[in-house]
Amino acid sequence: MDYELTEGQKKLQQDVAAFCIKEIVPGAQKLDEGPREEVCKLMKENLKKLGEAGFLGSGLEGDAIDLIDCYIAGEEITKACASTYVSARSSVFMCGGTLKLFGTPEQKERFLPALMKAEMIGALAYTEAEAGSDIASISTTARKEGDVWVLNGVKDIVANALIADVLLVLAYTEKEAGAEGGMSLFIVEKDARGLDISDSIETMGLRGVPVSAVKLEDCEAKEIVGGEPGKGYEQLERILKMGTVGMVSFCVGVGTSCMEKATQHAKTRKAFGKPIGIYQEVGFKLADMFTYNDLGRMLGLRTAWAMNEGENEADILGSCAKLFAGESATKIANLAMQVFAGHGYIKGTDIERLYRDARFGEICEGPSEIQRTVIAKNELDKFV
Ligand SMILES: Cc1cc2nc3c(=O)[nH]c(=O)nc-3n(C[C@H](O)[C@H](O)[C@H](O)COP(=O)(O)OP(=O)(O)OC[C@H]3O[C@@H](n4cnc5c(N)ncnc54)[C@H](O)[C@@H]3O)c2cc1C
């Protein structure tokens, strides 16, 4: 058993960290504050910079997806700016990764290099007002008319929709066949007839992510991911399972940022004549933050390795890692706020922003309840 990162992985970590400190950190607060048009412009610039530096496609360059590289880059980008990572990941991993795994050779060629350089921005749209965790309940449908598919429905929360050039949209092509067999992922380009993404959404945290609803009114799409209808549900399930690694890197990135800022504050802030870190009540908070975060990272990297190797238990490890890191990020942000106390509660401070951003990890892409349900079922199934 060897827990050491390779020299190449260490270099990636150092390079992304150094780049993000210089190029991404300075805009993080501005991205959080808006206004919308500026946020969209700044986010596009951030993605472009990451693309030009070659970091946007970390883990996606080779024949297969290398989830360890995805994890490493994800944690470092999140540490610098959580919104930038969520936007980058939605484009390159959720949209680009799906195309890489399931697209036709022509689809990969057309979109992947452009997404990795941010010459194009991508999004993945499946959630609807009546269907979040329960993906099978979506109402969006697609019917074939001549050479094109015609989509109708509304996706109500889609990251990047406002700046996307290409969206992968989940729809039923044959409702009677059920989710497995009846759903397809459509490639919808931004100028498609019947596509409306004007409905911008304000979120509590991650305010730098250009989130919007996506309305499809007789919207025309020419292509399905992979070319064949009926495979959308399993394609989405696969990218969401692999996506647990990116979600953990997000949680640990937010956690690390909270921990570093709280530790710095505990060393410099004095109360009753001493740095507050001297007081056990404060020092123990730093100890808990470090422990939660380090365990989250270990689980995330273990999952990444297991998925790279195709281990049987990899998907369950992904659920465990997402569950633990998601809940840890919330706890760590809460502890950091306590260390900063009133000076962290002020709008415009890093801790206030991180506290809001952290909550994303526990509720999105399989909230904790769903992860627990999956893990429990897996355990129960072992003892039939
Ligand atoms: C910033 C942001 C960006 C997003 N980006 C995208 C995007 O790009 N594309 C996209 O399609 N979606 C996106 N989403 C939506 C996100 O994926 C969903 O919010 C998430 O999947 C959860 O769905 P929901 O909100 O409908 O919650 P629900 O599924 O309605 O769940 C509500 C509560 O019920 C619990 N629950 C549900 N079912 C069960 C069960 N069987 N057993 C026990 N508990 C259960 C859940 O755990 C949760 O606590 C985004 C959301 C946010 C906030």
The ligand as a Gaussian input file, in Angstrom:
#p B3LYP/6-31G(d) Opt

LIG

0 1
 C      -25.635000      25.572000      -7.418000
 C      -26.359000      24.435000      -8.025000
 C      -25.981000      23.971000      -9.271000
 C      -26.688000      22.914000      -9.866000
 N      -26.328000      22.522000     -11.124000
 C      -27.079000      21.609000     -11.768000
 C      -26.786000      21.280000     -13.132000
 O      -25.831000      21.777000     -13.725000
 N      -27.600000      20.397000     -13.758000
 C      -28.676000      19.824000     -13.144000
 O      -29.381000      19.067000     -13.790000
 N      -28.940000      20.084000     -11.835000
 C      -28.184000      20.965000     -11.142000
 N      -28.460000      21.277000      -9.833000
 C      -29.551000      20.587000      -9.150000
 C      -29.061000      19.485000      -8.206000
 O      -28.468000      18.457000      -8.946000
 C      -30.265000      18.996000      -7.366000
 O      -30.594000      20.049000      -6.488000
 C      -29.943000      17.738000      -6.593000
 O      -29.847000      16.663000      -7.480000
 C      -31.033000      17.409000      -5.564000
 O      -32.299000      17.437000      -6.123000
 P      -33.463000      18.317000      -5.460000
 O      -32.912000      19.638000      -5.128000
 O      -34.635000      18.264000      -6.359000
 O      -33.812000      17.582000      -4.096000
 P      -34.841000      16.360000      -3.892000
 O      -34.425000      15.221000      -4.734000
 O      -36.238000      16.851000      -4.023000
 O      -34.565000      16.011000      -2.379000
 C      -35.094000      16.790000      -1.298000
 C      -34.748000      16.089000       0.015000
 O      -35.403000      14.800000       0.051000
 C      -34.434000      13.776000       0.246000
 N      -34.824000      12.580000      -0.486000
 C      -35.225000      12.481000      -1.784000
 N      -35.487000      11.200000      -2.098000
 C      -35.224000      10.452000      -0.990000
 C      -35.276000       9.066000      -0.670000
 N      -35.640000       8.157000      -1.582000
 N      -34.911000       8.666000       0.571000
 C      -34.538000       9.581000       1.491000
 N      -34.461000      10.921000       1.263000
 C      -34.791000      11.341000       0.046000
 C      -33.135000      14.353000      -0.288000
 O      -32.013000      13.699000       0.242000
 C      -33.249000      15.805000       0.167000
 O      -32.886000      15.914000       1.507000
 C      -27.767000      22.301000      -9.186000
 C      -28.109000      22.737000      -7.918000
 C      -27.431000      23.803000      -7.335000
 C      -27.852000      24.276000      -5.979000

